[in-house]
């Protein structure tokens, strides 16, 4: 299933950068998949934006491998979150050892399934056309 282009995305996805946000999300809901771990929590002051952060531990590999893993997670989030995430929620995508080599289509499916699970198993929002 091809993803719609950027013209169909109406929700803004911004970056999480502050350590306090990452710590708050570490206490929230989480779901592990082979390619990533997704952490989710409601925003303290809800807005219509979706915020996402990305992290990779040294267990993933050296600096070059960790940065590649985070870039892949960022691209997966850019493609999936505007369509399937819930506005007013924050997300952190944590790279796993398989993230750098996992096929990108599988990484996209991992993120979609993790989003369904952290939101109680409900189906994703329908794609807008």
N, C-alpha and C positions, 0 to 999 in steps of 0.2 A: 504494500500500500504506500504510494508516494505521499510525502508530506506536502501540504499546501505551501505556497511561497509566502514571503514576508508580508505581502499585501493583505493576506487574510488574517494576520495576527493582530489582535486588538489590545492585548494585555501587555503592559511593559514589564520586562524582567530586568531588575537591577541587581548589583552585586552586594553581597555581604562582605564587609572588610574588617569589622571590629571583633576583637577576641571575645568580648562579652556576648555577642550574638552567637558565636560558635559554641560557647559554653552553654548558653541557654538551650540551643538546639540539641546538644548532646544529652540533655535531660528529657527531650521530647520523644515522640514516636520514631521508631526506626524499623527499617526492613532491609535485610541483606539479600543480595543477589550475587550470582557468580562474577559479574563485572563491576559491581559497585555496592556501596551501602548508602541508603537514602535516609536522612534524618529530617523530621518535619515538626514544626511547632507553629501555632498561631502567632501573628505579630502582636507585640504588646499594644501598639496603637494601630489597629487595622486600617489599611488603605486598600485601594483597588490594584495595587502593584503586587507583583510576585518578586521576592528577593531570593537569590541563590548564592551559595558560597561553595568553594571547591577546596579540597585538601587531599594530600597524599603523604603518608608516613614514609620513613626511611625503609620500612619493610618492603615497599613497592620497588625500590631500587635507588640508584644514584640520582643526582640532581637532574640530569638530562632525561632519565626515564620518568621521574616524578613529574617534571614539567610536561612531558608528552602525555602522560596519563591525565593531568589536569586539563590540558588543551582538548583532549578527546571528550572528557566529561563536559567541558564548557560547550563544545559543539553539540553534543547530545542534548544538553539542557536547552540550548538555544532553539533546537528543532522541536523539542517535546513540551517543555514547560508552558509556552504560551497557549498550547492547544489542550493540555490535559491537567495542568495544575490548578489549584484553587486560589483565586485572588485573596489577599489577606493572610497568606501563609508564607513562612520562610522555609527554605530547604537548604540542606548541606549535602553535597554529593562527595562521598569519601571513596577514593580510589582503592582498589584491591590489587593483589599481585597479578591478577589476570587482566586488568584494565588495559595496559599498553598493547597487548597482543590480541585481545578479544575482537572478533569481527564487529565493525561498526553497527551493522544491522542488529546483531545480538545485543550490543550495548544499548541501542535504542529500545529494544523490547524489554531488556532488564529494567530500564528506567520507567517505561510505561507500566509494567507489572508492579514495580515497587510503589509507584504513585497510587495505583489501585489499592494496594495493601495498606499503606499508611492512612488512607482515607476510608478505611472500613470495608474494603472490598467492593465498593460501588463501581459501576462501569465508568469509564472516562467520559468527559464531556464530548458531545458529538462535534465533528469537525464542521466549521462554518464555511460556506462557499458563496 
